[in-house]
């Protein structure tokens, strides 16, 4: 067996030269956080390590855009942007593990913030890419309203390094919110679907809406110091009035929880912001996990609506609520990552169909974006093929993100209706099939 030679370019020219000066199949590697996603990489002669392509190229605070080398870890970029009160509004779990900007684009990753800000597909406004024949192609630019021509960024989003090697990425930025809080609501998935309909249909503007299979609906809201407390109070009241019987189809199974986990007792004495009498145990936690990550949020004030002096006196790092909210989102991230003994599947369906799809899966753990229709589930390996089929039947997509060692579980479900178009694009941009062989097996 031949061992692939690793090449580590440090700029656009050396990246182009690496592609031109090599023959045969090439693999693309970043920080290694998504190595197991999709189908395994086939035999290659060379691996292009993009982690040498790092750093900010241009930051335009006034236009709220930034261009970076594709091998830049997102967490490092966030730290660079923080002093300017700006950030990339993106919070996928693997970003905290060191995932690179290019890798996050190539794997179509997304986090809870996609409810408002979308995935990397929506945040990227320009790219520079090296194609399989060494051609350097550029698309888009720094001016958001003046992006013309072919949108290569959207084409490369989710391509797993099979269409080109990302060299530079231009991202749109957003202001860091003044304050962030999360409302934690103990409930079943069926109840969470009803709560989600209430929240999304009202004037609450959630920044994230995620249910986890330990029986908790996490509703993140962002805003100013004073406005946020009022919104939390309105949310509690609205969710307390939500009927326990919803119009969604009945959820026949508990997803990785027992009855006590689905409806845990609220521990008001442990809560900084204790639930009201009609809130079914809803608990306000502030600030959230993003506030505790260096480089993503500034100092914030926390507390209860009826204790303003206490609220204004507490600071990040001294408030028990900050720790507990951080733990809530860290728990969510750990479920997204999964465990080595189970297969992890990322699912995307129409949000209204997501609860029904999840109910039919023998999942050990679940995170469900009830506003985005994106879920991550941990399954026994022998259940993956059936899960793919069920998601496809619901008009959705699914991709394997982790597999136990030695298991031959399928990475992809039935091919999409546009598979002929995908194959044509691949043939046009990489006619010799050099880049990322095997990643979309057996589709192409």
Phi, psi and omega per residue, in radians:
X1 nan 2.221 3.120
X2 -1.384 2.449 3.089
X3 -1.638 2.286 -3.121
X4 -1.200 2.487 3.081
X5 -1.518 2.263 -3.141
X6 -1.615 2.247 3.091
X7 -1.998 2.380 -3.069
X8 -2.205 1.425 3.115
X9 -1.166 2.690 -3.102
X10 -2.081 -0.063 3.068
X11 -2.713 3.079 -3.069
X12 -1.069 -0.723 -3.115
X13 -1.119 -0.797 -3.129
X14 -1.206 -0.500 3.055
X15 -1.174 -0.792 3.113
X16 -1.081 -0.759 3.138
X17 -1.096 -0.658 -3.137
X18 -1.095 -0.684 3.116
X19 -1.238 -0.737 -3.110
X20 -1.209 -0.637 -2.998
X21 -1.510 -0.002 3.140
X22 -2.023 2.669 3.059
X23 -2.089 2.771 3.102
X24 1.509 -3.095 -3.053
X25 -1.210 2.569 -3.091
X26 -2.244 2.382 2.997
X27 -1.797 2.619 3.120
X28 -1.958 2.277 -3.131
X29 -2.298 2.481 3.047
X30 -2.038 -2.136 -3.122
X31 -1.359 -0.175 3.116
X32 1.497 0.173 -3.114
X33 -1.365 -0.234 -3.107
X34 -2.210 0.462 -3.104
X35 -1.023 -0.633 -3.075
X36 -1.544 -0.025 -3.102
X37 -1.341 2.533 -3.116
X38 1.231 -2.861 3.106
X39 -1.383 2.681 -3.117
X40 -1.099 2.559 3.059
X41 -1.134 2.326 3.110
X42 -1.331 -3.082 3.128
X43 -1.060 2.306 3.115
X44 -2.343 2.714 3.092
X45 -1.513 -0.562 -3.088
X46 -2.423 2.621 3.023
X47 -2.108 2.193 3.075
X48 -1.573 1.969 3.110
X49 -1.571 1.952 -3.050
X50 -1.524 0.033 -3.073
X51 -1.230 -0.153 3.036
X52 -1.444 -0.182 3.139
X53 -1.658 1.432 -3.025
X54 -2.239 2.761 3.014
X55 1.921 2.752 3.094
X56 -1.372 2.332 3.087
X57 -1.590 -0.944 3.129
X58 -2.548 2.295 3.043
X59 -2.099 2.126 3.099
X60 -1.944 1.550 -3.084
X61 -1.014 -0.643 -3.123
X62 -1.154 -0.662 3.104
X63 -1.510 -0.148 -3.111
X64 0.991 0.903 3.054
X65 -2.373 2.742 3.081
X66 -2.580 2.437 3.012
X67 -1.958 2.379 -3.082
X68 -2.391 2.741 2.956
X69 -1.205 2.498 -2.969
X70 -1.144 -0.387 -3.140
X71 -1.495 0.120 -3.140
X72 -1.272 2.183 3.043
X73 -1.089 2.368 -3.102
X74 -1.059 -0.654 -3.109
X75 -1.108 -0.572 3.081
X76 -1.238 -0.671 3.084
X77 -1.100 -0.731 3.126
X78 -1.058 -0.687 3.124
X79 -1.137 -0.642 3.114
X80 -1.202 -0.568 -3.081
X81 -1.456 -0.422 -3.019
X82 -0.963 -0.748 -3.140
X83 -1.059 -0.326 3.131
X84 -1.634 0.054 -3.122
X85 1.218 0.424 -3.128
X86 -2.196 2.810 3.092
X87 -2.772 2.869 2.949
X88 -1.476 2.083 -3.042
X89 -1.364 1.270 -3.013
X90 -2.602 2.262 -3.006
X91 -2.424 0.627 3.071
X92 -1.026 2.532 -3.058
X93 -0.989 -0.672 -3.057
X94 -1.303 -0.209 3.048
X95 -1.095 -0.633 3.116
X96 -1.244 -0.287 3.127
X97 -1.550 0.007 3.127
X98 1.808 0.188 -3.141
X99 -0.994 2.475 -3.112
X100 -1.501 2.801 3.122
X101 -1.054 -0.801 3.130
X102 -1.105 -0.691 3.121
X103 -1.140 -0.662 3.127
X104 -1.172 -0.592 3.056
X105 -1.231 -0.833 -3.049
X106 -1.122 -0.510 -3.108
X107 -1.746 0.033 3.109
X108 0.982 0.681 3.139
X109 -1.291 2.783 3.108
X110 -2.789 2.770 3.123
X111 -2.204 -2.993 -3.121
X112 -0.985 -0.555 -3.117
X113 -1.156 -0.179 3.110
X114 -1.081 -0.336 3.099
X115 -0.962 -0.676 -3.110
X116 -1.847 -0.767 -2.960
X117 -1.763 -0.138 3.139
X118 1.404 -3.029 3.128
X119 -1.604 -3.025 3.070
X120 -1.023 -0.509 3.097
X121 -0.973 -0.599 -3.105
X122 -1.558 -0.327 -3.082
X123 -1.678 -0.345 -3.138
X124 -1.470 2.210 3.120
X125 -2.039 0.005 3.097
X126 -2.937 2.593 3.113
X127 -2.513 2.694 2.897
X128 -2.126 2.225 -3.027
X129 -2.354 2.522 3.044
X130 -1.780 2.108 -3.116
X131 -1.449 3.039 -3.018
X132 -1.110 -0.446 3.134
X133 -1.641 0.144 3.126
X134 1.605 -0.047 3.104
X135 -1.136 2.337 3.048
X136 -1.699 2.026 -3.100
X137 -1.986 2.451 3.118
X138 -2.169 2.537 3.124
X139 -2.526 2.402 3.103
X140 1.314 -2.839 -3.112
X141 3.111 -2.774 -3.052
X142 -1.453 -0.430 -3.067
X143 -1.552 1.935 -3.010
X144 -1.057 -0.697 -3.055
X145 -1.486 0.034 -3.062
X146 -2.244 0.589 3.126
X147 -1.523 1.998 -3.087
X148 -2.180 2.949 3.113
X149 1.541 -3.017 -3.134
X150 -1.152 2.376 -3.108
X151 -1.589 1.430 -3.129
X152 -1.112 -0.516 -3.094
X153 -1.030 -0.790 -3.134
X154 -1.203 -0.549 3.098
X155 -1.198 -0.682 -3.107
X156 -1.386 -0.330 -3.131
X157 -1.133 2.060 -3.117
X158 1.417 0.281 -3.117
X159 -1.534 -0.132 3.088
X160 0.945 0.619 3.076
X161 1.263 0.372 -3.094
X162 -1.704 -0.182 -3.091
X163 -1.963 -0.339 -3.114
X164 3.054 2.959 3.140
X165 -1.856 2.004 3.121
X166 -1.164 2.254 3.119
X167 -1.897 -0.756 -3.127
X168 -2.421 2.581 -3.118
X169 -2.349 2.344 3.045
X170 -1.860 2.220 -3.062
X171 -2.090 2.527 2.962
X172 -1.470 2.551 -3.086
X173 -1.977 2.891 3.079
X174 -2.377 2.704 3.090
X175 -1.152 2.519 3.008
X176 -1.189 2.240 -3.113
X177 -1.097 2.586 3.139
X178 -1.093 -0.704 -3.121
X179 -2.657 2.569 -3.140
X180 -2.321 2.434 3.103
X181 -2.490 2.766 3.124
X182 -2.241 2.343 3.025
X183 -1.743 2.115 3.139
X184 -1.778 2.081 -3.062
X185 -2.048 1.995 3.063
X186 -1.193 2.165 -3.123
X187 -2.955 2.838 3.022
X188 -1.384 3.005 3.110
X189 -1.119 -0.699 3.120
X190 -1.070 -0.789 3.107
X191 -1.154 -0.659 3.127
X192 -1.094 -0.648 3.108
X193 -1.102 -0.685 3.096
X194 -1.181 -0.740 3.091
X195 -1.062 -0.731 -3.121
X196 -1.088 -0.704 3.108
X197 -1.076 -0.670 3.117
X198 -1.161 -0.821 -3.082
X199 -1.159 -0.785 -3.093
X200 -1.264 -0.423 3.141
X201 -1.577 -0.022 -3.103
X202 -2.003 -3.059 -3.076
X203 -1.554 0.759 -2.990
X204 -1.777 -0.357 3.068
X205 0.854 1.076 3.109
X206 -1.164 2.496 3.068
X207 -1.565 -0.344 3.074
X208 -2.784 2.591 -3.083
X209 -2.563 1.662 -2.998
X210 -2.255 2.327 3.036
X211 -1.850 2.412 3.077
X212 -2.068 2.649 -3.001
X213 -1.300 0.042 2.932
X214 -1.474 0.143 3.031
X215 1.527 0.708 -3.110
X216 -2.371 2.302 2.983
X217 -1.755 2.106 3.136
X218 -1.788 2.093 3.134
X219 -2.037 1.918 -3.130
X220 -1.685 2.341 3.096
X221 -2.240 2.639 -3.126
X222 -2.283 2.613 3.121
X223 2.972 -2.835 3.128
X224 -1.424 2.933 -3.100
X225 -0.939 -0.896 -3.035
X226 -1.399 -0.668 -3.051
X227 -1.189 -0.539 -3.037
X228 -1.152 -0.704 -3.135
X229 -1.077 -0.725 3.127
X230 -1.133 -0.681 3.122
X231 -1.152 -0.684 3.101
X232 -1.089 -0.717 3.120
X233 -1.107 -0.742 3.124
X234 -1.146 -0.658 3.106
X235 -1.102 -0.793 3.118
X236 -1.002 -0.815 -3.105
X237 -1.118 -0.749 -3.127
X238 -1.131 -0.736 -3.118
X239 -1.272 -0.527 3.077
X240 -1.162 -0.458 -3.121
X241 -1.598 -0.091 -3.110
X242 -1.240 2.281 3.110
X243 -1.069 2.528 3.114
X244 -1.304 -0.401 3.078
X245 -1.702 2.047 -3.092
X246 -1.806 3.046 3.106
X247 -1.469 -0.121 3.114
X248 -1.221 2.745 3.122
X249 -1.081 2.635 -3.079
X250 -1.177 2.326 3.109
X251 -1.463 2.005 -2.956
X252 -1.438 -0.391 -3.111
X253 -2.242 2.656 2.977
X254 -1.442 2.414 -3.024
X255 -1.699 1.554 3.093
X256 1.275 0.325 -3.126
X257 -2.370 2.769 2.957
X258 -1.769 -3.140 -3.046
X259 -1.083 -0.631 -3.126
X260 -1.225 -0.532 3.119
X261 -1.329 -0.539 -3.136
X262 -1.194 -0.676 3.118
X263 -2.186 1.173 -3.136
X264 -1.156 2.642 3.080
X265 -1.245 2.443 3.087
X266 -1.344 2.359 3.111
X267 -1.847 1.408 -3.058
X268 -1.079 -0.537 -3.113
X269 -1.177 -0.437 -3.131
X270 -1.551 -0.159 -3.034
X271 -1.587 2.369 3.031
X272 -1.127 -0.718 3.138
X273 -1.995 1.611 -2.982
X274 -1.181 2.548 -3.115
X275 -1.208 2.627 3.060
X276 -1.325 2.986 -3.049
X277 -1.184 -0.347 -3.084
X278 -2.002 0.413 -3.005
X279 -1.807 0.124 -3.132
X280 0.936 0.644 3.077
X281 1.473 0.157 3.120
X282 -1.045 2.429 -3.025
X283 -2.332 2.273 3.131
X284 -1.596 2.294 3.131
X285 -2.217 2.248 -3.113
X286 -2.671 2.409 -0.033
X287 -1.423 3.044 -3.087
X288 -1.617 -2.976 -3.037
X289 -1.037 -0.620 -3.126
X290 -1.092 -0.527 -3.134
X291 -1.234 -0.301 -3.072
X292 -1.795 -0.009 3.131
X293 -1.615 2.176 -3.119
X294 -0.978 2.354 3.056
X295 1.505 0.001 -3.119
X296 -2.000 -0.379 3.125
X297 -2.555 2.648 3.050
X298 -1.595 -3.085 3.099
X299 -1.038 2.416 3.135
X300 -2.283 2.830 3.098
X301 -1.903 2.480 -3.066
X302 -2.346 2.891 3.100
X303 2.658 -2.926 -3.095
X304 -1.757 2.709 -3.139
X305 -1.059 -0.547 -3.066
X306 -1.709 0.286 3.095
X307 -2.419 1.135 -3.044
X308 -1.063 -0.634 -3.127
X309 -1.117 -0.752 3.114
X310 -1.138 -0.690 -3.131
X311 -1.053 -0.769 -3.070
X312 -1.367 -0.215 -3.105
X313 -1.665 -0.331 -3.097
X314 -1.538 2.551 -3.104
X315 -2.222 2.805 3.128
X316 -0.961 2.352 3.123
X317 1.655 -0.230 3.106
X318 -2.028 -0.093 -3.069
X319 -1.732 2.168 3.127
X320 -1.024 -0.584 -3.139
X321 -1.069 -0.673 3.139
X322 -1.071 -0.737 3.139
X323 -1.135 -0.783 -3.071
X324 -1.217 -0.619 3.096
X325 -1.231 -0.680 3.057
X326 -1.010 -0.736 3.126
X327 -1.105 -0.633 -3.139
X328 -1.097 -0.795 -3.134
X329 -1.343 -0.498 3.041
X330 -1.178 -0.633 3.056
X331 -1.094 -0.751 3.082
X332 -1.013 -0.811 -3.129
X333 -1.109 -0.649 -3.142
X334 -1.166 -0.611 3.083
X335 -1.193 -0.618 3.087
X336 -1.119 -0.685 -3.115
X337 -1.234 -0.588 3.117
X338 1.431 -2.964 -3.127
X339 -2.255 2.682 -3.031
X340 -1.085 -0.490 -3.049
X341 -1.464 -0.115 -3.120
X342 -2.110 2.746 3.016
X343 -1.490 2.471 3.132
X344 -2.004 2.211 -3.082
X345 -2.088 2.319 3.017
X346 -1.742 2.240 -3.050
X347 -2.067 2.482 3.007
X348 -2.359 2.069 3.106
X349 -2.441 3.025 3.025
X350 -1.040 2.319 -3.055
X351 -0.911 -0.649 -3.120
X352 -1.167 -0.358 -3.125
X353 -1.670 -0.219 -3.025
X354 -1.049 -0.840 -3.134
X355 -0.999 -0.706 3.129
X356 -1.142 -0.699 3.107
X357 -1.120 -0.794 -3.123
X358 -1.132 -0.587 -3.117
X359 -1.117 -0.444 -3.093
X360 -1.576 0.019 -3.077
X361 -1.844 2.407 3.091
X362 -1.403 1.090 -3.017
X363 -1.448 2.452 3.036
X364 -1.495 -0.526 3.067
X365 -2.622 2.680 -3.068
X366 -2.540 2.443 2.771
X367 -2.131 2.311 -3.037
X368 -2.272 2.073 3.032
X369 -1.467 1.715 -3.000
X370 -1.292 -0.203 3.051
X371 -1.767 -0.365 -3.114
X372 -1.778 -0.402 -3.070
X373 1.396 0.225 -3.132
X374 -1.822 2.265 -3.133
X375 -2.367 2.686 3.014
X376 -2.140 2.217 -3.081
X377 -2.239 2.514 3.031
X378 -1.817 2.226 -3.015
X379 -2.329 2.745 2.923
X380 -1.107 2.510 -3.098
X381 -0.950 -0.617 -3.094
X382 -1.312 -0.046 3.113
X383 -1.766 -0.048 -3.024
X384 -1.197 -0.790 -3.101
X385 -1.042 -0.763 3.114
X386 -1.147 -0.648 3.113
X387 -1.104 -0.768 3.072
X388 -0.956 -0.815 -3.082
X389 -1.116 -0.706 -3.130
X390 -1.161 -0.708 3.119
X391 -1.143 -0.750 3.124
X392 -1.075 -0.711 3.131
X393 -1.114 -0.475 3.115
X394 -1.517 0.108 3.131
X395 1.408 0.352 -3.089
X396 -1.914 -3.012 3.115
X397 -2.236 2.734 3.122
X398 -2.649 2.587 3.122
X399 -2.531 2.447 3.111
X400 -1.299 2.331 3.140
X401 -1.960 -0.313 3.134
X402 -2.786 2.487 3.132
X403 -2.394 2.481 3.059
X404 -1.066 2.600 -3.128
X405 -0.998 2.298 3.076
X406 1.476 -0.068 -3.135
X407 -1.557 2.430 -3.112
X408 -1.772 0.790 -3.073
X409 -1.290 2.543 -3.115
X410 -1.231 2.366 -3.123
X411 -1.385 -0.546 -3.065
X412 -2.177 2.699 3.071
X413 -1.513 -2.771 3.074
X414 -1.008 2.540 -3.102
X415 -1.117 2.582 3.137
X416 -1.259 2.896 -3.133
X417 -1.121 -0.411 -3.112
X418 -1.613 0.341 -3.059
X419 -1.065 -0.599 3.130
X420 -1.105 -0.661 3.107
X421 -1.174 -0.738 3.130
X422 -1.069 -0.723 3.127
X423 -1.165 -0.635 3.124
X424 -1.165 -0.700 3.103
X425 -1.116 -0.766 3.117
X426 -1.066 -0.755 -3.131
X427 -1.141 -0.563 -3.135
X428 -1.305 -0.771 -3.062
X429 -1.509 -0.457 -3.085
X430 -2.522 1.197 -3.022
X431 -1.063 -0.458 -3.141
X432 -1.577 -0.041 3.121
X433 1.131 0.662 -3.065
X434 -1.318 -0.650 -2.937
X435 -1.582 2.197 3.030
X436 0.992 0.827 -3.128
X437 -1.059 2.421 3.077
X438 1.568 -0.255 -3.004
X439 -1.142 -0.492 3.113
X440 -1.938 0.397 3.086
X441 -1.090 2.313 0.150
X442 -1.730 0.220 -3.098
X443 -1.111 -0.814 -3.104
X444 -2.841 nan nan
